[in-house]
Amino acid sequence: MPRFLLSTMPALGSAALGHVLAGALVERGHEVVWHTGKEHESLAAEAGARFSPFDRTLSYAGLPPAPDPGERGFAAVSTMMRRLLVDRAPGQVADYETILSWFDADVLITDGHCLGARLTHERGGPRWAVLNETALIGISPEDPPHGLGGLPPATLAGRLRNRARTFATRRIALRSLQAAYRDCRAGMGLPPGRSTVFDALVSPYLHMQPTCPVFEYSRRRLPPQLHFTGPLQPGVPSDFMPPPWWDELRHSRPVVHVTQGTNGSDPEELVWPAVRALAERAGLVVVTMPGLEPDVRLPENVRVAPYLPYQAVLPHADVMVTSGGYSGAQLALANGVPMVVAGSRGDHPEVGARIAWAGAGIWLDGSRPAPDRLAAAVDEVLSDPRYRENAVRLQAHFQAADGPATAAALLERLARGGAPVR
């Protein structure tokens, strides 16, 4: 039977996808080693995978992908991307090659921000597959600039404009990032290569997107090895302990779930604006917010927990107010829950734009929304049945996809055939 080395960053979204995929592979009789942060050892055990903790690989806490103080514009972007991608690669390669010395994997599987898999392959390691944990961005040079939430162009002029922007951004404005990547390759005894850092993140063998085509913009062409698997939905964690007010979810309407996901640490970006916007209204406002001081006074209709699994709370929700995390959005749609999105970090504008494009919610384009604007958006989503209908339409596609089985079958094809999975 094929053997798989799975490597994910310890962020909750990546870990949740890894847990589901590892479990699906183990159920089909495969050996799996899961390389991730020490905090997820129990998840590996639940999935039936052998756990291998980060050793040389740096987590986001160990190397935050942040710019240097005072940096702005492309200089800041270059530093952030270097720390996110390039500076982690040597540690990833060191860990992978150590694991491969005692576990002869047929395929290495990583999330979408890992350069180490490509470099390991070029140094004689196995073929690799990507399970992307963010919106499908930059997969084509004709895509609009990242972070603006723009639609792919419909005209030749628009496509040519975006091609020029892509070239100028990747080859000129971010040339220091590309230089760091070349230096990284040289330090591992590899030639400079012709691809950019961003091109190098796409596996030429198998690139999996855990959603359905109905959530993604249509494009003239996509790489033939890119496959939509459908979402990989985790179950409710076995150790989840509902808060004392949990039964109120069954008797209150509407229920609005508010979350900044796992990447937003400043509650003023969304949580507090939402609490102010929805205070003293009918129904229940359920907020996930770590670190809330116990003496903070909350409106009568607000309930707070430091952490609530999406898969536990979303079946009770009528709308989700979110910063736009990709995994959370997929789980909301898998439960037929429409959204209001207000976030500006990472791929959050891209997720918000796709939700609005699909008719399954409202994108407010930016963080720190004015409370009255946020309240109006929630009221519109709750009062206009088209948002719920569109979310349920996407839910039907998600339910039919069987993401874990689809992803596992694609990986089996790669392991047994060797050629790119097309």
N, C-alpha and C positions, 0 to 999 in steps of 0.2 A: 504494500500500500504506500502511496505517496506520503512524504513527510514535509511538514510546513513549519517554517520559522516566521512567527508573527511578531512585529515590532510596532508599538504605538506609544505616542507621548502620553503622560499620565493625566492630561486634561480629561474631565468627566465625559465629554462627548466622544473623544477618541477611544477612551476606555470602554464605554458602553458598546460602541461598534465592535471593538476587539472581542469583548465578552461574547457577543452574539455569534460572531464569525467563528471564534475558536470552538464554541459549543457545537455549532453546526458541523464543523469538520470532524470533531471528535465523535459525534453521533454517527458519522458515516464511516467510522473505523480508522481514521487517520491519526498519526502521531503529530502533536502540535507542541512546540515550545513557544511560550509567550514572553517576549522581552518588553518590560515596561517598568514603571516606577514601583518602589517597594510597597507603596500604599495599596497596590492592587493585587497583592499576592492571593488574597482570599477570592477575588474574582477569577483568577486563573484556576484555582482549585475547584470552584463551582463549575467552571466550563470543562473540567477534565484535562486541562492543559498542564504541561510542566512549566513551572515558573522560573524565569531567569531575570533577576533584577538589573536595572541600569548599574553599570560600573563606571565606565568612562563616558557614557552618554550623558549630556547635561540636560536636565529638565528645564522647563520654563522658569521655575523658581531659581535654579542654579545659574541660569543665563537669561535674564529677562530680555525679550526682543524689543528693546526701547532705544530711542536715540540718545546721543550724548546731550548734556545740558547745553541749551542755547542753539542747538541745531534746528534748522528749518528746511522746508522744501525737499528737494531731491536728496540733499545731504542727509537729512533725517531719515528719509525712506531707505536710502542705501544702507545706513547703519542698522536700522531695524531689520531689514531683510538679510543682511550679513549675519547678524546674531541669531536670527530665526533659522537660517538655512546653512550657511557656509561654516560658521564657527562650531556648529554641532557635529558636522560631518566626520571629522577625524575620530571623535569618540564613538560615533555610531559604527564606523568601520572597525575600530578596535574591538568593540563588543561583538559585532557580528562574526568576525573572524575567530574570536575565541570560542563562541558558541558552535560555529561550524566545525571546529576542531574535534568536538565530541558529539555533535549531532549533524549528520549528513543530510541536510534539508534539500529537497528537490526544488522548492520555491521559497523565496523570501517575500513576505507581504509587509508593506508599510503603509502608513497614512500619507496624506498628500503633501507633507512638508519635509520630506526626508531625501536628502541627497546621498546619504550613506549607502543606500541600496544599490544605486547605479555604480558608485565607486567600488563597492565590494564586488559587483559583477565584473567590472572591468579588470579587477585584480584576480580574477579566476573563480569568483563565487557563483552561486546559482542565479538562474533567471529570477526576475522580481516582478511582483504585481503591486499595484497601488489601489488601496481602498480610500478614496478621497473623502475627507470629512468636512469640506467646505463647498460653497457654490462653484459651479463649473465656470471658471473665469480664465481668460487668457488661453483657452485651448486652441484658438484660432487667431492668427495675426489680424483678422478682420474684426475681432471683438472690440467693443468700446473700451476706453481706459478703465482700469480697475478702480473700484471705489465710488463711482459716480452713479451706478444703477442704471446705466444706459442700455437701450435695446440694440441688438445687432442691426447694422444698417441694411436698408432695403434697396439701395441704389448702388450703382457702380461707383459713383463719386464718393459716396459714404464709405464703401469698402476700401477704396484707395486711400482715402483720408486716414482711416484707422490703421491701415498697413504702415503708412508713413509715421503715424504717432507711435505705433508699437516699436518700429525700428529705432526711432529717435529716443524713446524712453529706455529701451533695454540696452541699446548699443552705445548711446551717447550720454544721456542724463545719468544713467546708473552704471557708467563705465567703471567706477571704483568697485562696485559690487562684482562685476564681471572679472576685474583684476584679482580680487580676493579669491574668487572661484578658481581661476587659473593657478594662483599660488597654492591653493589647497590641493589641487590635482598634482602639481609638481612635487609637493611634499610627500605624496604617496607614490611617486615614481610613474605617474601617468602623463601622457601628452596633453597639451592645452585643450584640445578638442575644439569643435566648431560651434557647438550649441551654447545658448545662453543658459544662465542659471534656471530660468523659468522653463525652458524647453527640457532641461535635464530632469525636471520633476515628473515628467510624463513617461510612464513605462512604455517601451515599444512592444512589450509582450502582452500586457493586460492592464487596463486602467478602468477601475470600477467606480461608478457613481451611484451612491445608495439612495436613489430616488427613481421616479418614473419620468418618461419623456414629457408627459403632460405638464410637469412642473418646470420644464426647461425650455428656453427659447429654441425655435427651429433655426438651423443654420444651413448654409449651402452644403457644407461638408464637415464631417467630424472624423477624427482618426478611426480607422477600421477596428482597432483593438480596444476602443472605448465601448463599454457596455453599461446600460442602465439596469441595475439589479432589482430596483424597488428598495424601500427602506428596510433596515435591519432593526427591528423593534425589540428592545429588551423587555423582559417581564418585570414585575414589581420585585425589588430586592427582597430576599428571604428575611433579612434582618430589619426591614422597615417597621418602625413603630409609629403609628398615626398619632398626631397631637390630640390633646383632650377634646378639642372642638370639632373633630373630624365628622361626627354624625350630623353636624349642621349643614354639611354639603348636600345631604340627601333631602333637605327640607327647605332650602333657600333657592330663590330664583330672582334675578339671574346670578350666576356665579362668574366672576371675572378673576382670572388668574393673572398675576403680575410677576414677571421675572426678568432679571438682567442676565440670566444664564450663568456661566462659570467664568466669563472673562471680564465682567464689569464690576469693579470694586467700589466705585463711588455711587452710592444710592441716589445722589442728586441728579445723576444722568437720566434716570427713569423712575426708580421706585418711589421716591418722595413726590415728584410731580404727579405720579399716578394716584398716590394716596390722597394728595390734596384735591385732585380732580374728581375723585370718586367718593369722597367722604360724605357720610350721612345720606347715602342714596339707598334705595331699595335693593335687597339682595345682599350678597356677600362678596367681599374683595379679599382674595386669598393671595398673600404675598410671600415669596421666598426672599429672605434677606438675612445673610449671616451677620453675626456681630451686633445685633440690635441690643442696646442697653435695656435692662429690665425695667427701668423707671420711666421709659419713654411712653407718653400718653398717646394712644391711637384712637381714631374714630370708632364709634360703636360697631360699624359694619365691616371693620378690617380685622383679619386674622393673619398672623405672621408666624412663619417657621423658618429656621435657618436653612433647611433643605427639605424639599419635597420631590420625590421621583416624578417626573413627567407622567410616566405610565400609571401612576396612582391617582394623580389629581386631574389629569385632562379628561377622563371619562365623565367627570362631574361639571366641567367648565362649559360656559356658553360663549365665551370669547377669551382669548389670551392676549395680554398686553406684553410685548416682548421687545428686547433690544435687537432681535434678528439673528440669533444663533441658528446655524444651519440644522443641527441635530434636533433642537427643540421645535423648530418649524416643521420638520418632517414628522415628528411625533404628534404635533397638533393636527396636522392634516390627516395623519393616519387615524385620528379619532374624530375627524369631521369637524374640527373646531376652527372657526375663522379667527383672524388676528388683526391687531393694531400694532404696527412696527415703528419703533423710534430708536434708532441706533446708528452710530457712525464708525464703530470700530471694525477693522478687518473687512470681512465680506458681508457685514450686516446690511449696508445699503443695497448690495446685490440680492440678498435674500428678501429684503423688503420690497424691492422692485419686482421680483418674481411673484411674490404673493399678490401684489396689486395687479400685475399683468394677468394672473390666473383668476382674478376676481374673487379671491378668497380672503380679502382683507384690505386694510388701508395702510399705506406707507406714508409716514409723516416726514421722512427725509431729514434725519438728524437726531441727535440726542438732546436732552434737556428740553422737552416740549413744554410749551405753556399749558398750564392745567386746563384752561378753558378749551384750547384746541384739542387736547387729548380727550377731554370729556365728550366733546362733540363727535370725535371719531368713534369712540366706544358706543355712543348712542346710535350713530348711523349703522354700525355693524349689527347692533342688537335689533334695530327696528326694520332694517331692509333684509328680507329673507334671501335675497340673491347671494349675499356673502356666505351664509350657512349652506345654501344649495350648492355653491361652487366648491366649498370645502368638502362637502359630502361627495360631490362628483370626483374630486381627487382621491378621497378616501377609498372609493370603489376601485380605482386603478391600483392604489397601494395594496389593498387587501388581495387583489388578484395576482400580484407580482411574486409573492413568496420570496422576499429578498434573501434570507439566509440560504435557502436551497439553491437559488439561482447563483449566488456568489460562490458557494461551495462547488457547484458543478463547473463553473468557469475555471476555477482554480485546479480542479481535477484535470480538465482538458489541457491546461498549460503544463501541469506536472507530467502528464503521460505523453503528450505530443511534442513538447519542446518548442514548437513554432508559435509565433504570435497567435493569440486567440482572436479570430475575426469572424 
